[in-house]
Amino acid sequence: MNFLIVCGGSAGHINPGLAIASELCKRQPGAKVLFVGAGKALEKKLIPASGFHLVNIRMSGLRRSFSLENLIHNAKTVKNLTTAGIKAEKLVRRFKPDAVIGTGGYICYPILKKAAQMGIPTVIHGSDAVPGLTTKMLSATVDKVLVSFPGVEKQYRKPEKVFFTGTPVRAEFDFSLGEQVRASKSGKPLVVSFWGSLGAAHMNEVIAGMILKNAKSEEFDHIHATGKSGGVEGMKSCLRRIGMEGDLPQGIEIREYIEDMPTAMATADLILCRAGASTIAELTVLGKPAILVPSPNVTNNHQEPNAMQLHKSGGAVMMLEKDCTGEVLFKLVTGLLGDKDRLTRMAYAQKSLAAPNAAEKIVDIVLELCNN
């Protein structure tokens, strides 16, 4: 069997696609899986590294605010959409997929729309609590809309097409990892913080303030990943600027990137991070208490509703970036770490939202469509 998986831009779109691809190959030995992306850097990095072939079709999104720059951008988007539709038809006819699966990004629109018009089974997976523009536009066209949060069916034009599956996570995020016990030499709890592979300059400065407070009191061990925004040297420079003297105490680490993120997250007592859909899914599968700071720089502010889902469940505390300071975060972190009963309740609440079999559910739906 042949499967097209279409995703673009962010890890929140790519990682679920990779999890689905792995499950398809496990269930259908000899299956051919081809990814279609929009030519973004992360697609080119993550997809080939996972052993899958990738083709790119240029595509961009619409900008909604009015300005001359955005008008020019939107004109290019319309041109790209026309070209993408032609390329999509050629690709689908050449590859002859048995099904086409979209996991988010503007590139999903021309590919899935063309495949549906050609009578090929199509599904779109929406990872966020609020559907994005592409998912909304395709919801009436595709055979099934698969969602990550229960109870969101009414946000779609055809609720009868909507099925809750959860968000697939990478195989490395094994459900049993959440039970892993950290062998701590210091005996202190461990906090892990990160803002994504690109980082976030402002939140890195906030974390620097928290590190400074913790370096003086040594309340907990801490691993922070800066991302590319400033990197390790930028963080150290910021620490010196706000009063850090000498080296960091043992137990506080600053890295640009955490290589083994599943293990780091599994061994943490508390995690500070953004509220992208993939990260949310990983937190719930691992059952990890978290402080979520939604990115204010994403389309439609979609991370805030994601974070609110976990906040309402009691599994996480949501803070807006504008309210974050080093001192505020330090007090919140130490307060949570000092309340073991609350951390236990948070872990339980996170696990109650987990969908560890999301990839299997999605593949069940895809194969059923293929067999009808």
Secondary structure per residue as TSV (DSSP state, phi and psi in degrees):
chain	resnum	aa	ss	phi	psi
A	1	M	-	360.0	152.2
A	2	N	E	-115.5	135.2
A	3	F	E	-131.5	132.9
A	4	L	E	-99.7	129.1
A	5	I	E	-117.0	123.7
A	6	V	E	-113.4	123.9
A	7	C	-	-155.3	153.4
A	8	G	-	-148.9	145.4
A	9	G	S	89.3	-83.1
A	10	S	S	-102.0	162.3
A	11	A	H	-61.9	-29.4
A	12	G	H	-64.4	-21.6
A	13	H	H	-95.2	-36.9
A	14	I	H	-75.2	-47.3
A	15	N	H	-61.2	-43.0
A	16	P	H	-59.3	-38.3
A	17	G	H	-61.5	-41.1
A	18	L	H	-65.7	-39.1
A	19	A	H	-64.9	-40.6
A	20	I	H	-65.8	-42.6
A	21	A	H	-59.7	-43.5
A	22	S	H	-62.6	-41.0
A	23	E	H	-68.2	-38.1
A	24	L	H	-61.1	-44.5
A	25	C	H	-66.6	-33.1
A	26	K	H	-69.5	-40.0
A	27	R	H	-83.7	-25.7
A	28	Q	S	-127.4	77.6
A	29	P	T	-54.1	133.2
A	30	G	T	89.3	-2.7
A	31	A	-	-65.2	146.2
A	32	K	E	-102.5	125.4
A	33	V	E	-117.6	124.5
A	34	L	E	-120.3	128.4
A	35	F	E	-93.1	143.8
A	36	V	E	-121.6	124.9
A	37	G	E	-124.9	-178.8
A	38	A	-	-103.5	12.3
A	39	G	S	86.4	17.1
A	40	K	-	-78.8	157.0
A	41	A	H	-61.5	-41.1
A	42	L	H	-68.2	-35.7
A	43	E	H	-60.8	-46.9
A	44	K	H	-64.2	-26.6
A	45	K	H	-83.6	-52.4
A	46	L	H	-77.6	-39.8
A	47	I	H	-71.6	-53.1
A	48	P	H	-61.1	-34.2
A	49	A	H	-63.2	-23.6
A	50	S	T	-91.2	3.2
A	51	G	T	91.0	13.7
A	52	F	-	-111.2	149.6
A	53	H	E	-79.5	147.7
A	54	L	E	-134.4	133.5
A	55	V	E	-119.8	150.5
A	56	N	E	-119.6	138.6
A	57	I	-	-126.8	122.6
A	58	R	-	-61.4	130.2
A	59	M	-	-155.2	145.1
A	60	S	-	-138.1	166.6
A	61	G	-	-101.3	168.8
A	62	L	-	-84.2	140.7
A	63	R	-	-101.3	133.7
A	64	R	-	-94.4	-23.5
A	65	S	S	-78.4	151.5
A	66	F	-	-91.5	122.0
A	67	S	-	-163.9	162.5
A	68	L	H	-61.9	-42.2
A	69	E	H	-59.7	-42.8
A	70	N	H	-71.5	-32.8
A	71	L	H	-62.7	-43.1
A	72	I	H	-64.0	-44.1
A	73	H	H	-59.7	-45.7
A	74	N	H	-66.6	-32.6
A	75	A	H	-64.0	-40.2
A	76	K	H	-66.2	-36.4
A	77	T	H	-62.5	-43.6
A	78	V	H	-61.0	-42.0
A	79	K	H	-64.1	-43.9
A	80	N	H	-61.5	-37.8
A	81	L	H	-63.9	-41.5
A	82	T	H	-63.5	-47.7
A	83	T	H	-63.7	-41.2
A	84	A	H	-63.4	-37.3
A	85	G	H	-62.0	-41.1
A	86	I	H	-66.6	-45.5
A	87	K	H	-65.7	-35.6
A	88	A	H	-62.2	-44.4
A	89	E	H	-63.1	-42.4
A	90	K	H	-62.4	-42.7
A	91	L	H	-64.5	-45.7
A	92	V	H	-64.3	-41.7
A	93	R	H	-65.9	-36.5
A	94	R	H	-74.4	-43.9
A	95	F	H	-83.0	-26.5
A	96	K	-	53.5	61.0
A	97	P	-	-70.2	146.6
A	98	D	S	-79.2	-24.6
A	99	A	E	-157.6	154.9
A	100	V	E	-124.7	129.0
A	101	I	E	-121.1	124.4
A	102	G	E	-106.7	136.9
A	103	T	-	-120.8	18.2
A	104	G	S	116.8	155.1
A	105	G	S	107.3	151.6
A	106	Y	T	-61.1	-27.5
A	107	I	T	-63.6	-20.2
A	108	C	H	-62.1	-33.8
A	109	Y	H	-60.7	-58.0
A	110	P	H	-65.4	-34.7
A	111	I	H	-70.6	-51.4
A	112	L	H	-69.2	-35.8
A	113	K	H	-63.9	-44.6
A	114	K	H	-66.3	-42.8
A	115	A	H	-62.2	-41.5
A	116	A	H	-64.2	-40.2
A	117	Q	H	-63.6	-28.1
A	118	M	T	-88.8	4.6
A	119	G	T	82.0	16.4
A	120	I	-	-91.2	136.3
A	121	P	-	-56.6	134.4
A	122	T	E	-136.0	142.0
A	123	V	E	-136.6	147.4
A	124	I	E	-121.6	133.3
A	125	H	E	-106.8	126.5
A	126	G	E	-108.8	116.7
A	127	S	-	-84.4	-19.4
A	128	D	S	-94.2	157.6
A	129	A	S	-65.5	-29.4
A	130	V	S	-113.0	126.1
A	131	P	-	-63.7	139.7
A	132	G	-	-77.8	170.9
A	133	L	H	-59.4	-45.0
A	134	T	H	-62.6	-44.4
A	135	T	H	-62.8	-42.0
A	136	K	H	-62.0	-43.6
A	137	M	H	-66.7	-31.0
A	138	L	H	-90.4	-13.3
A	139	S	T	-61.0	-29.8
A	140	A	T	-84.9	-13.1
A	141	T	T	-97.3	-42.2
A	142	V	S	-75.1	166.5
A	143	D	S	-73.8	-40.2
A	144	K	E	-140.1	145.3
A	145	V	E	-113.6	121.2
A	146	L	E	-107.7	131.6
A	147	V	E	-124.7	161.1
A	148	S	S	-97.8	-14.7
A	149	F	S	-125.6	137.0
A	150	P	T	-71.3	153.1
A	151	G	T	81.1	16.9
A	152	V	-	-105.6	9.3
A	153	E	G	-57.9	-35.1
A	154	K	G	-70.1	-10.1
A	155	Q	G	-78.9	-5.1
A	156	Y	S	-112.0	152.3
A	157	R	S	-65.4	-32.5
A	158	K	-	-125.4	83.4
A	159	P	G	-58.0	-26.9
A	160	E	G	-66.5	-16.2
A	161	K	G	-88.6	-7.5
A	162	V	E	-94.8	131.2
A	163	F	E	-132.3	132.9
A	164	F	E	-80.2	123.8
A	165	T	-	-124.8	-21.5
A	166	G	-	84.5	175.0
A	167	T	-	-99.0	125.8
A	168	P	-	-64.7	140.6
A	169	V	-	-115.4	160.1
A	170	R	-	-61.0	150.0
A	171	A	T	-58.4	-27.8
A	172	E	T	-63.8	-22.8
A	173	F	S	-87.8	66.7
A	174	D	-	-68.6	139.3
A	175	F	G	-54.4	-35.0
A	176	S	G	-71.9	-16.5
A	177	L	G	-60.4	-29.7
A	178	G	G	-63.6	-18.8
A	179	E	G	-92.0	-0.3
A	180	Q	-	-64.1	136.9
A	181	V	-	-106.2	129.0
A	182	R	-	-80.6	132.6
A	183	A	-	-87.7	91.1
A	184	S	-	-92.3	122.3
A	185	K	S	-69.7	-32.8
A	186	S	S	-82.9	-22.1
A	187	G	-	80.0	1.5
A	188	K	-	-91.0	154.7
A	189	P	-	-66.7	158.5
A	190	L	E	-113.8	130.1
A	191	V	E	-109.7	133.2
A	192	V	E	-119.2	130.7
A	193	S	E	-132.9	144.7
A	194	F	E	-163.8	153.8
A	195	W	-	-124.4	23.8
A	196	G	-	100.7	168.0
A	197	S	T	-64.0	-29.2
A	198	L	T	-86.1	-17.3
A	199	G	-	76.6	-170.9
A	200	A	-	-154.7	115.0
A	201	A	H	-57.4	-47.8
A	202	H	H	-65.0	-45.3
A	203	M	H	-70.0	-28.3
A	204	N	H	-64.0	-37.9
A	205	E	H	-66.2	-38.9
A	206	V	H	-62.7	-44.9
A	207	I	H	-64.0	-35.5
A	208	A	H	-58.8	-41.0
A	209	G	H	-63.3	-38.5
A	210	M	H	-68.2	-40.0
A	211	I	H	-62.4	-41.1
A	212	L	H	-60.5	-43.8
A	213	K	H	-63.1	-42.0
A	214	N	H	-72.0	-31.9
A	215	A	H	-63.7	-30.5
A	216	K	H	-80.4	-36.7
A	217	S	H	-99.9	-22.0
A	218	E	-	51.5	51.5
A	219	E	-	-77.5	-33.5
A	220	F	S	-152.6	156.9
A	221	D	E	-77.1	153.1
A	222	H	E	-150.9	127.8
A	223	I	E	-115.2	122.1
A	224	H	E	-121.0	130.2
A	225	A	E	-101.5	119.3
A	226	T	-	-76.7	-25.7
A	227	G	-	72.1	-174.2
A	228	K	T	-75.3	-15.6
A	229	S	T	-72.4	93.6
A	230	G	T	89.3	-35.4
A	231	G	H	66.4	-169.9
A	232	V	H	-64.1	-44.5
A	233	E	H	-64.8	-37.9
A	234	G	H	-63.0	-38.9
A	235	M	H	-67.5	-43.2
A	236	K	H	-63.8	-38.4
A	237	S	H	-63.4	-41.7
A	238	C	H	-63.3	-41.8
A	239	L	H	-62.1	-42.1
A	240	R	H	-64.3	-37.9
A	241	R	H	-65.4	-31.8
A	242	I	T	-97.9	6.7
A	243	G	T	118.4	6.9
A	244	M	-	-71.2	130.1
A	245	E	-	-116.8	133.2
A	246	G	S	76.1	-165.9
A	247	D	S	-81.3	163.0
A	248	L	-	-67.0	144.7
A	249	P	-	-63.9	154.5
A	250	Q	T	-60.4	137.0
A	251	G	T	102.3	-10.1
A	252	I	E	-114.5	118.4
A	253	E	E	-122.1	139.6
A	254	I	E	-119.2	123.0
A	255	R	E	-128.4	157.2
A	256	E	S	-75.7	-36.8
A	257	Y	-	-147.7	141.6
A	258	I	-	-94.4	109.7
A	259	E	T	-63.0	-48.1
A	260	D	T	-103.9	74.1
A	261	M	H	-62.7	-40.8
A	262	P	H	-56.7	-44.2
A	263	T	H	-69.6	-40.7
A	264	A	H	-61.0	-44.7
A	265	M	H	-67.2	-39.1
A	266	A	H	-66.2	-32.5
A	267	T	H	-90.1	-6.3
A	268	A	-	-76.2	148.3
A	269	D	S	-87.2	-26.2
A	270	L	E	-153.6	140.6
A	271	I	E	-123.1	135.8
A	272	L	E	-113.0	124.7
A	273	C	E	-164.4	177.8
A	274	R	-	-74.8	-173.2
A	275	A	-	-127.5	40.6
A	276	G	-	-65.9	155.3
A	277	A	H	-60.9	-41.4
A	278	S	H	-64.9	-42.9
A	279	T	H	-62.3	-42.1
A	280	I	H	-57.9	-46.1
A	281	A	H	-63.3	-40.9
A	282	E	H	-65.6	-40.6
A	283	L	H	-60.8	-42.1
A	284	T	H	-71.6	-39.1
A	285	V	H	-63.0	-39.2
A	286	L	H	-82.0	-15.5
A	287	G	T	66.6	48.6
A	288	K	-	-108.8	123.7
A	289	P	-	-58.9	144.1
A	290	A	E	-147.4	154.6
A	291	I	E	-109.0	117.5
A	292	L	E	-105.1	128.9
A	293	V	-	-119.6	94.0
A	294	P	-	-59.6	141.5
A	295	S	-	-69.2	130.1
A	296	P	T	-84.1	1.1
A	297	N	T	-109.5	26.9
A	298	V	S	-113.8	159.0
A	299	T	G	-58.3	131.8
A	300	N	G	59.8	16.6
A	301	N	G	51.7	40.0
A	302	H	T	-69.5	-16.6
A	303	Q	H	-74.2	-27.5
A	304	E	H	-64.2	-45.9
A	305	P	H	-62.2	-34.1
A	306	N	H	-60.0	-49.8
A	307	A	H	-63.0	-37.3
A	308	M	H	-63.9	-32.9
A	309	Q	H	-59.2	-44.2
A	310	L	H	-75.5	-34.9
A	311	H	H	-62.4	-45.5
A	312	K	H	-65.7	-31.3
A	313	S	H	-74.8	-18.9
A	314	G	T	92.1	2.9
A	315	G	S	-83.1	-17.8
A	316	A	E	-148.8	162.1
A	317	V	E	-109.7	126.6
A	318	M	E	-97.4	133.3
A	319	M	-	-128.0	137.4
A	320	L	-	-79.4	146.1
A	321	E	G	-57.1	-37.3
A	322	K	G	-64.6	-19.9
A	323	D	G	-96.0	-3.0
A	324	C	-	-87.1	129.8
A	325	T	-	-134.3	165.0
A	326	G	H	-58.6	-41.7
A	327	E	H	-68.6	-42.9
A	328	V	H	-62.1	-45.5
A	329	L	H	-65.1	-40.7
A	330	F	H	-60.5	-44.7
A	331	K	H	-65.0	-40.7
A	332	L	H	-65.5	-45.5
A	333	V	H	-62.2	-49.7
A	334	T	H	-65.9	-33.5
A	335	G	H	-64.9	-43.1
A	336	L	H	-67.9	-43.9
A	337	L	H	-64.7	-27.0
A	338	G	T	-82.8	-5.5
A	339	D	-	-115.6	83.4
A	340	K	H	-61.1	-36.6
A	341	D	H	-63.6	-40.6
A	342	R	H	-67.4	-40.7
A	343	L	H	-60.0	-39.0
A	344	T	H	-64.7	-42.3
A	345	R	H	-65.7	-38.2
A	346	M	H	-64.0	-43.1
A	347	A	H	-60.8	-42.7
A	348	Y	H	-64.2	-42.6
A	349	A	H	-63.0	-39.9
A	350	Q	H	-61.2	-46.9
A	351	K	H	-64.5	-29.6
A	352	S	H	-66.3	-21.0
A	353	L	T	-95.7	-4.4
A	354	A	-	-70.1	148.4
A	355	A	-	-130.9	71.7
A	356	P	T	-64.9	-17.9
A	357	N	T	-104.7	25.0
A	358	A	H	-59.7	-44.6
A	359	A	H	-61.6	-41.2
A	360	E	H	-63.4	-41.6
A	361	K	H	-62.9	-42.0
A	362	I	H	-65.3	-44.0
A	363	V	H	-65.1	-37.2
A	364	D	H	-56.0	-45.8
A	365	I	H	-65.8	-43.6
A	366	V	H	-62.7	-46.7
A	367	L	H	-67.5	-34.1
A	368	E	H	-64.3	-40.8
A	369	L	H	-62.3	-38.7
A	370	C	H	-65.4	-32.3
A	371	N	H	-87.9	-9.1
A	372	N	-	-82.7	360.0
